[in-house]
Amino acid sequence: MKKRKVQITDHALVRWLEREHNIDMEAARETLAGIAQPFADLAVANAQVGDLWFVFQTDKLVTVSPSKPGPMSKFLNDRGPPPPRPEKLPWQALKRKRSR
């Protein structure tokens, strides 16, 4: 039987760090908010802070990336691009599909 690789949600990871390693997430959130606020006030899409890039959607910091975000950054997260969309079938194939 093939074993399935466990997937860890961001929520689970944050809670584990908070509870197992006693990391104060609210203090970290406040520190990060203090760093990000001036950029949110300027309504920028992204900003370089040290060696990292902050990516914003309006006034919300959505991710922190080690590389400069591209023009489609507001649609991405730090796990990479979304999966490719399926190819559209030519109209002839759609017609054959409907006639069945």
N, C-alpha and C positions, 0 to 999 in steps of 0.2 A: 504494500500500500504506500502510495506516494505521500510524503508529509507536506503539508501546506505551511508556508512560511507565515509566521504571525505578523500582523500589521499593527503598528502602534500609532494611535491618534495623537495629535498635538496636545489635546486636552489631557490624555492619560500621561504623557511625558511631563507636562507641566505639573500635574498633581503629584506624580512620583518624585520629581525634584523637590517640590515643596514639602512633602510629607516625609520622605525617606532621608533627604539630605538637609532638611531644615532651611531651605532657601526661602527668604521672604519675597514672594513674587509681587506683592503690592508695593514694597519699597523699590524693587527693580522697575516696576511699571511707572512709579512716580519719577524715578531718575530718568528713565527713557523719555517720559512725557516732557520733562524739563529740557532735555536735549532737542526733542523734535518740535516743540511749540513754536520757536521762531520761524521755522521753515513752513509750518502749517499756517502761520499768520501771513506769510508771503504767498500762500496758495501755490507752492511749487509742486510739480509732479514727482520730482526726485531731487535728492541733495546728497552730496558727498560729505560724510562726517568721519574724519580720520581715514582709515582704510576701507570703510564700509559705505554702502549707498542705502539711503532711506527712500522707500517708495511709498508715495501717498496716493490716496483716492480722496479727493476733496480735503477734508480736515482729519482724515483717518490714516494713520501709519499702518500699512498693510504687510510690509515685509522689510527685512534688512538683508541686503545682498552683498557678497564680497566683490561683485563685478558691476560695472556700470550698466544700468538697465537700458534696454533698447526702446524703440518707439512703441512697441506693443506691451510695455512693462505693466500697464494698468490691468492687463488681462492675464498676467502671469503671477506665479508665486515662486518661492524658492525651491520648489520641487520640479521646476522645468515647465516646458510648454504644455498646453492642453493636448490631449490625444488628437490625432488627425481626424478630420471629418470624413465620412465615407464618400466615395466618388458618386456623383450623380449618374444615374443610368441615362443613356441616350433615349430619345423619345420613342424609338422603335421598340426597345426593350420594355419600356413602360407600357406601350400599347399591347405587346404580347402578354405581359404580366396581367393586365386588366382583362384580357379576353379569356383567360383560363377559368 
